[in-house]
């Protein structure tokens, strides 16, 4: 008897499901958007990834001699930088200790190098303008000194 009731209820459920499916497809045909709802969720999942910022050692590894002599600063600093004088690296090459001379507005603010704090924080950048300016000044003084001078005969 239980099987008889179950057999009678099955066709009614099937017709109800078919009616729902046909109604949904009918309503979708009138919708204004031609976009697939699954496609919108896939676009949301393909957001561009945020670029990972670098610590001081990850910035310095691409510079000659691990950045010694070059200027670096934290990205939120304005007018303040360090000229790297010494780096002690740990084995992995991404951690260690660094020392440098503080520069404010491009001029040295201290004579002696000091240990740089926050070298492992991911906010460091290379300051190209200060390093290039120093190199161009050195090159110009070398070229002036290397020009031959005319000797004046002693009378």
C-alpha positions as CSV (number, residue, x, y, z in Angstrom):
1,X,0.0,0.0,0.0
2,X,2.9,2.3,0.8
3,X,4.4,1.6,-2.6
4,X,1.2,2.4,-4.3
5,X,1.0,5.9,-2.7
6,X,4.6,6.6,-3.6
7,X,4.0,5.6,-7.3
8,X,1.1,8.0,-7.5
9,X,3.0,10.9,-6.0
10,X,6.1,10.5,-8.3
11,X,4.4,11.6,-11.6
12,X,2.9,14.7,-9.9
13,X,6.4,15.7,-8.7
14,X,7.9,15.2,-12.1
15,X,5.3,17.3,-13.8
16,X,5.7,20.0,-11.2
17,X,9.5,20.1,-11.8
18,X,9.0,20.2,-15.6
19,X,6.6,23.1,-15.1
20,X,9.1,25.1,-13.0
21,X,11.9,24.5,-15.5
22,X,9.8,25.7,-18.4
23,X,8.6,28.7,-16.5
24,X,12.2,29.7,-15.6
25,X,13.4,29.4,-19.2
26,X,10.4,31.4,-20.3
27,X,11.1,34.2,-17.9
28,X,14.8,34.2,-18.8
29,X,14.0,34.8,-22.4
30,X,12.4,38.1,-21.4
31,X,15.3,39.3,-19.3
32,X,17.3,42.2,-20.7
33,X,20.8,40.9,-19.8
34,X,22.3,38.4,-22.1
35,X,25.0,37.6,-19.6
36,X,25.3,34.2,-18.1
37,X,25.0,34.4,-14.2
38,X,27.9,31.9,-13.9
39,X,30.1,34.2,-16.1
40,X,29.6,37.2,-13.7
41,X,30.9,35.2,-10.8
42,X,33.9,34.0,-12.8
43,X,34.7,37.6,-13.6
44,X,34.6,38.6,-10.0
45,X,37.0,35.8,-9.1
46,X,39.5,37.0,-11.7
47,X,40.3,40.3,-10.1
48,X,43.9,41.5,-10.7
49,X,46.1,40.5,-7.8
50,X,47.6,43.3,-5.7
51,X,51.4,43.6,-6.3
52,X,53.3,42.5,-3.3
53,X,55.6,45.2,-2.0
54,X,59.2,44.5,-1.2
55,X,61.4,44.7,1.8
56,X,64.8,46.5,1.7
57,X,66.8,43.4,0.8
58,X,64.4,42.4,-2.1
59,X,64.8,45.9,-3.5
60,X,68.6,45.9,-3.0
61,X,69.2,42.5,-4.6
62,X,68.8,43.9,-8.1
63,X,71.1,46.8,-7.6
64,X,74.9,46.5,-8.1
65,X,76.8,45.4,-5.0
66,X,73.5,44.8,-3.1
67,X,72.6,48.5,-3.2
68,X,75.6,49.8,-1.2
69,X,76.0,53.5,-2.1
70,X,72.4,53.8,-3.4
71,X,69.5,55.6,-1.8
72,X,66.4,53.8,-0.5
73,X,63.4,55.0,1.4
74,X,60.1,53.8,2.7
75,X,57.3,54.5,0.2
76,X,55.4,56.8,2.7
77,X,58.4,58.9,3.5
78,X,58.8,62.3,1.7
79,X,62.2,63.9,1.5
80,X,63.9,61.3,3.7
81,X,66.1,58.5,2.5
82,X,69.1,56.3,3.5
83,X,72.3,55.9,1.6
84,X,73.1,52.2,2.2
85,X,76.7,51.7,3.6
86,X,76.6,48.1,4.9
87,X,74.4,45.0,4.6
88,X,74.5,41.8,6.6
89,X,72.4,39.2,4.9
90,X,71.1,36.0,6.3
91,X,71.4,32.8,4.3
92,X,68.0,33.1,2.5
93,X,69.0,36.5,1.0
94,X,65.7,38.2,2.0
95,X,66.5,39.0,5.6
96,X,69.3,40.6,7.5
97,X,70.5,43.9,8.9
98,X,71.4,47.2,7.1
99,X,73.2,50.4,8.0
100,X,73.1,53.7,6.2
101,X,73.5,57.5,6.3
102,X,70.3,59.5,6.7
103,X,69.6,62.0,4.0
104,X,67.0,64.8,4.2
105,X,66.0,66.5,1.0
106,X,69.1,64.9,-0.7
107,X,71.6,66.3,1.8
108,X,73.3,64.2,4.5
109,X,71.7,64.7,7.9
110,X,74.3,62.7,9.8
111,X,78.0,62.0,9.4
112,X,78.1,58.4,10.8
113,X,76.0,55.5,9.5
114,X,73.3,54.1,11.7
115,X,71.4,50.9,11.8
116,X,68.2,51.1,9.7
117,X,65.0,50.1,11.4
118,X,62.1,48.4,9.7
119,X,64.2,46.8,6.9
120,X,61.8,43.7,6.9
121,X,58.7,45.8,6.4
122,X,57.3,45.6,2.9
123,X,57.3,49.2,1.9
124,X,60.8,50.0,0.5
125,X,61.6,51.7,-2.8
126,X,64.8,52.7,-4.6
127,X,65.3,56.4,-5.1
128,X,67.0,56.7,-8.5
129,X,67.1,60.5,-8.7
130,X,69.5,60.9,-5.8
131,X,71.9,58.2,-6.9
132,X,72.1,59.5,-10.5
133,X,72.6,63.1,-9.3
134,X,75.6,62.0,-7.2
135,X,77.1,59.9,-10.0
136,X,76.8,62.8,-12.5
137,X,78.5,65.1,-10.1
138,X,81.4,62.6,-9.7
139,X,81.7,62.1,-13.4
140,X,81.8,65.9,-14.1
141,X,84.5,66.5,-11.5
142,X,86.6,63.6,-13.0
143,X,86.3,65.0,-16.5
144,X,87.4,68.4,-15.4
145,X,90.4,67.1,-13.5
146,X,91.4,64.8,-16.3
147,X,91.6,67.5,-19.0
148,X,95.2,68.4,-19.7
149,X,96.3,71.9,-18.6
150,X,98.6,74.0,-20.6
151,X,101.9,74.5,-19.0
152,X,103.1,78.1,-18.6
153,X,106.8,78.3,-19.1
154,X,108.6,79.9,-16.2
155,X,110.2,83.2,-17.2
